[in-house]
Amino acid sequence: MKHIAVQEGLTPIVNYLIKSGYKVSEFSARQKASKDFLDGFDAVIMTGIDDNFMGMQTSNSNRPIIEARGMTPEDIKAAIEQRVQ
């Protein structure tokens, strides 16, 4: 089962992914600043991604970070399926 981190406040996406069989954990802005934030997740869904996510210019993580702005829950699921093996 894929474990997906979803930013707090994206309730329709959380509900849709749970109904689609994903394990979903919500996170706050404070949590994403933690250096081990991405550990244990297959993908991260959030809004407001900037060029310096988590205070780093580049990330050593191979986990996809999906920008949810302008996407439907169905779009998010399709992006996960495409990017997570």
C-alpha positions as CSV (number, residue, x, y, z in Angstrom):
1,M,0.0,0.0,0.0
2,K,1.4,3.4,-1.0
3,H,1.9,5.9,1.9
4,I,1.1,9.4,0.8
5,A,1.8,12.6,2.8
6,V,-0.8,15.3,2.2
7,Q,-0.6,18.9,3.4
8,E,-3.2,19.9,6.0
9,G,-6.3,21.5,4.5
10,L,-6.5,19.4,1.4
11,T,-9.4,17.3,2.8
12,P,-11.0,16.4,-0.6
13,I,-7.7,14.9,-1.7
14,V,-7.2,13.1,1.5
15,N,-10.7,11.6,1.4
16,Y,-10.3,10.6,-2.3
17,L,-6.9,8.9,-1.8
18,I,-8.2,7.0,1.2
19,K,-11.2,5.7,-0.7
20,S,-8.8,4.8,-3.5
21,G,-6.8,2.5,-1.2
22,Y,-3.9,4.7,-0.2
23,K,-2.5,5.1,3.3
24,V,-2.6,8.9,3.9
25,S,-1.0,11.1,6.5
26,E,-1.6,14.8,6.8
27,F,1.3,17.2,7.7
28,S,1.7,20.7,8.8
29,A,4.1,23.4,7.6
30,R,6.1,22.9,10.7
31,Q,6.5,19.2,10.0
32,K,7.8,19.7,6.4
33,A,10.7,21.7,7.8
34,S,12.0,18.6,9.6
35,K,15.0,17.1,7.8
36,D,13.5,13.6,7.9
37,F,10.1,14.7,6.8
38,L,10.0,12.6,3.6
39,D,11.1,9.4,5.3
40,G,8.5,6.7,5.0
41,F,6.3,8.3,2.3
42,D,6.0,7.3,-1.3
43,A,4.9,10.8,-2.4
44,V,4.2,14.2,-1.0
45,I,1.1,16.3,-2.0
46,M,1.2,20.0,-1.2
47,T,0.4,23.5,-2.4
48,G,2.7,26.4,-2.6
49,I,5.9,24.6,-3.5
50,D,8.7,27.1,-4.0
51,D,12.2,26.8,-5.4
52,N,13.6,26.3,-1.9
53,F,11.4,23.6,-0.5
54,M,12.5,22.6,3.0
55,G,15.3,25.1,2.9
56,M,17.3,23.3,0.3
57,Q,17.9,24.2,-3.4
58,T,17.9,20.5,-4.3
59,S,16.5,17.5,-2.7
60,N,18.3,14.2,-2.3
61,S,15.0,12.4,-2.1
62,N,13.6,10.3,-4.9
63,R,10.1,10.8,-3.6
64,P,7.8,12.8,-5.9
65,I,6.5,16.1,-4.6
66,I,3.3,16.9,-6.4
67,E,1.9,20.5,-6.5
68,A,-1.8,20.2,-5.9
69,R,-2.8,23.7,-6.9
70,G,-5.2,23.6,-9.8
71,M,-5.5,19.8,-9.7
72,T,-8.5,17.6,-8.9
73,P,-8.3,14.6,-6.6
74,E,-8.4,12.5,-9.7
75,D,-5.5,14.4,-11.3
76,I,-3.5,13.9,-8.1
77,K,-4.2,10.1,-8.1
78,A,-3.1,9.9,-11.8
79,A,0.1,11.8,-11.0
80,I,0.8,9.5,-8.1
81,E,0.2,6.4,-10.3
82,Q,2.5,7.8,-13.0
83,R,5.3,8.8,-10.7
84,V,5.4,6.2,-8.0
85,Q,6.3,2.6,-8.9
